[in-house]
Amino acid sequence: NEGMAQTDTAGELASATQPTAPTNDEWEDLLEKDANLHWRNFKGDAMGSSWKFENGELSLDAQKGDDGKWKVADGGDLITQKTYEDFELELEWKIGECGNSGIMFNVVEDKQYDYVWRTGPEMQILDNSCHPDAKIVKHRAGDLYDLIASSEETAKPAGEWNKVRIKIKDGQLEQWLNGTKVVATTLWD
């Protein structure tokens, strides 16, 4: 992981524009009709009961406890039912105040791993305004978590939608946040 290097300079990343989206027949809708068709918990057969799918949106029903920490009765990390190698993932996310999450990809589901985050890289989702991780370089929203910092901060604040595109083709990774390419690298070098 320490050998990862960005393939574009920060200036090139900042001036890059969003690529043209594929046509509708090239996309697979991972939230069509029933999210359970496409998602399940890591090492599980279905989504945890705290995951809610309503009006085309998938959300986690989490509550803040008296200790200030988030509590989830039956959440768990979601993975796709199907495996993808080269792909483009496009979605929108919004996070609660001081929230922390991520989009992990190329994960490995194996008995030697207890947690999904031990198995694949992550595009960080974070409320940069107040979560403690926001003070750590490479832990802010849009970063390739703990590996590559975003070329610029483009994350919107908690409660607002952020548009993401993650593209992997032939080992080349691009992460886009709100129309700006914020990370580009060669995977596994």
C-alpha positions as CSV (number, residue, x, y, z in Angstrom):
1,N,0.0,0.0,0.0
2,E,2.8,2.4,0.7
3,G,3.9,2.0,-2.9
4,M,0.6,3.5,-4.3
5,A,1.2,6.6,-6.3
6,Q,-1.2,9.1,-7.9
7,T,-1.0,8.9,-11.7
8,D,-2.2,12.6,-12.1
9,T,-0.8,15.7,-10.5
10,A,-3.1,17.6,-8.1
11,G,-3.4,20.3,-10.8
12,E,-4.5,17.8,-13.4
13,L,-7.0,16.3,-11.0
14,A,-8.5,19.6,-10.1
15,S,-9.1,20.6,-13.7
16,A,-10.4,17.2,-14.8
17,T,-14.1,17.0,-15.7
18,Q,-16.7,14.3,-15.0
19,P,-16.6,11.6,-17.7
20,T,-19.6,11.0,-19.9
21,A,-22.1,8.7,-18.2
22,P,-22.9,5.3,-19.9
23,T,-26.3,5.0,-21.5
24,N,-29.2,3.6,-19.3
25,D,-28.9,0.1,-20.8
26,E,-25.2,-0.1,-19.7
27,W,-26.0,0.6,-16.1
28,E,-27.2,-2.0,-13.5
29,D,-29.6,-0.3,-11.0
30,L,-28.5,-1.6,-7.6
31,L,-31.6,-0.1,-5.9
32,E,-34.3,-1.2,-8.3
33,K,-37.6,-2.2,-6.7
34,D,-36.0,-4.2,-3.8
35,A,-32.5,-3.4,-2.5
36,N,-32.3,-7.1,-1.2
37,L,-32.0,-8.2,-4.8
38,H,-28.5,-6.6,-5.0
39,W,-27.2,-6.2,-1.4
40,R,-26.6,-8.3,1.7
41,N,-24.5,-8.1,4.8
42,F,-20.8,-9.1,4.7
43,K,-20.8,-12.8,5.4
44,G,-24.6,-12.8,5.5
45,D,-27.5,-13.9,3.3
46,A,-29.6,-10.6,3.6
47,M,-29.4,-7.0,4.7
48,G,-29.6,-6.3,8.5
49,S,-32.9,-5.1,9.7
50,S,-31.6,-1.6,10.5
51,W,-31.1,-1.1,6.8
52,K,-34.1,0.7,5.3
53,F,-35.1,1.0,1.6
54,E,-37.8,3.6,0.9
55,N,-38.5,5.8,-2.0
56,G,-35.4,4.5,-3.9
57,E,-33.1,5.4,-1.0
58,L,-31.1,3.0,1.1
59,S,-30.4,4.3,4.6
60,L,-29.1,2.9,8.0
61,D,-31.4,3.6,11.0
62,A,-28.8,4.5,13.6
63,Q,-29.4,6.3,16.8
64,K,-27.0,8.3,18.9
65,G,-26.7,6.9,22.4
66,D,-26.3,8.8,25.7
67,D,-22.5,8.3,25.4
68,G,-22.5,10.2,22.1
69,K,-21.7,7.0,20.1
70,W,-23.8,5.7,17.2
71,K,-25.8,2.6,18.0
72,V,-27.2,0.2,15.4
73,A,-29.3,-2.8,16.4
74,D,-28.8,-4.9,13.3
75,G,-26.9,-3.0,10.6
76,G,-23.6,-4.5,9.4
77,D,-21.6,-3.6,6.3
78,L,-23.3,-4.2,3.0
79,I,-21.8,-5.8,0.0
80,T,-23.2,-6.5,-3.5
81,Q,-24.8,-9.9,-4.2
82,K,-22.8,-10.0,-7.4
83,T,-19.0,-9.7,-7.9
84,Y,-17.6,-7.0,-10.1
85,E,-14.1,-6.5,-11.4
86,D,-14.0,-3.6,-13.8
87,F,-16.9,-1.2,-12.9
88,E,-18.2,2.2,-12.5
89,L,-20.2,2.9,-9.3
90,E,-22.3,6.0,-9.2
91,L,-24.3,7.1,-6.2
92,E,-25.2,9.9,-3.9
93,W,-24.6,9.9,-0.2
94,K,-25.3,12.2,2.7
95,I,-24.1,11.7,6.3
96,G,-25.5,12.8,9.6
97,E,-23.7,15.3,11.8
98,C,-20.2,14.1,12.8
99,G,-20.9,10.8,10.9
100,N,-18.3,8.5,9.5
101,S,-18.7,5.8,6.9
102,G,-17.2,4.7,3.6
103,I,-17.5,2.9,0.3
104,M,-15.3,-0.1,0.2
105,F,-14.6,-2.0,-3.0
106,N,-12.7,-5.1,-4.2
107,V,-13.4,-6.7,-0.8
108,V,-12.7,-10.3,0.0
109,E,-15.3,-12.4,1.8
110,D,-13.3,-15.1,3.6
111,K,-13.4,-16.7,7.0
112,Q,-9.9,-15.3,7.8
113,Y,-11.4,-11.7,7.8
114,D,-13.8,-10.6,10.5
115,Y,-14.5,-7.2,9.1
116,V,-15.0,-6.0,5.5
117,W,-12.7,-3.0,6.1
118,R,-9.7,-5.3,6.5
119,T,-10.1,-6.5,2.9
120,G,-10.4,-3.7,0.4
121,P,-9.7,0.0,-0.2
122,E,-12.2,2.6,0.9
123,M,-13.5,5.9,-0.4
124,Q,-14.1,7.9,2.9
125,I,-17.5,9.3,3.7
126,L,-17.2,11.7,6.6
127,D,-18.7,14.9,8.1
128,N,-15.4,16.9,7.7
129,S,-16.7,19.7,10.0
130,C,-16.7,17.8,13.3
131,H,-15.7,14.1,13.0
132,P,-12.2,13.6,14.7
133,D,-10.9,11.8,11.5
134,A,-11.2,15.1,9.6
135,K,-8.0,16.2,11.4
136,I,-6.1,13.3,9.9
137,V,-4.6,13.6,6.4
138,K,-6.0,10.9,4.1
139,H,-9.1,10.4,6.4
140,R,-11.4,13.1,5.0
141,A,-14.4,12.7,2.7
142,G,-13.4,11.7,-0.8
143,D,-9.9,10.4,0.3
144,L,-8.7,6.9,-0.6
145,Y,-8.8,6.2,3.1
146,D,-5.3,6.2,4.7
147,L,-3.6,5.9,1.3
148,I,-4.2,9.0,-0.9
149,A,-5.6,12.4,0.1
150,S,-8.1,14.0,-2.3
151,S,-6.6,16.6,-4.7
152,E,-9.1,19.1,-3.2
153,E,-11.9,19.2,-0.8
154,T,-15.3,19.0,-2.6
155,A,-17.5,17.3,0.1
156,K,-20.7,19.0,1.0
157,P,-21.6,19.4,4.7
158,A,-23.6,16.8,6.8
159,G,-27.2,16.5,5.6
160,E,-26.5,17.4,2.0
161,W,-26.2,15.1,-1.0
162,N,-22.7,14.3,-2.4
163,K,-22.4,12.7,-5.8
164,V,-19.8,9.9,-6.2
165,R,-18.3,8.0,-9.1
166,I,-15.8,5.3,-8.5
167,K,-14.3,3.8,-11.7
168,I,-11.9,0.8,-11.9
169,K,-10.7,-0.3,-15.3
170,D,-7.7,-2.5,-15.9
171,G,-6.3,-1.7,-12.5
172,Q,-6.7,2.0,-12.8
173,L,-8.8,3.7,-10.1
174,E,-10.6,7.0,-10.3
175,Q,-12.6,8.6,-7.5
176,W,-14.9,11.5,-8.3
177,L,-16.7,13.6,-5.7
178,N,-19.2,16.2,-6.8
179,G,-18.0,16.4,-10.4
180,T,-14.2,16.6,-9.5
181,K,-11.7,13.8,-10.0
182,V,-10.2,13.7,-6.5
183,V,-8.0,10.5,-6.6
184,A,-6.4,8.6,-9.5
185,T,-4.0,5.7,-9.0
186,T,-2.9,2.3,-10.1
187,L,-4.2,-0.4,-7.8
188,W,-1.9,-2.9,-6.1
189,D,1.4,-1.3,-7.2
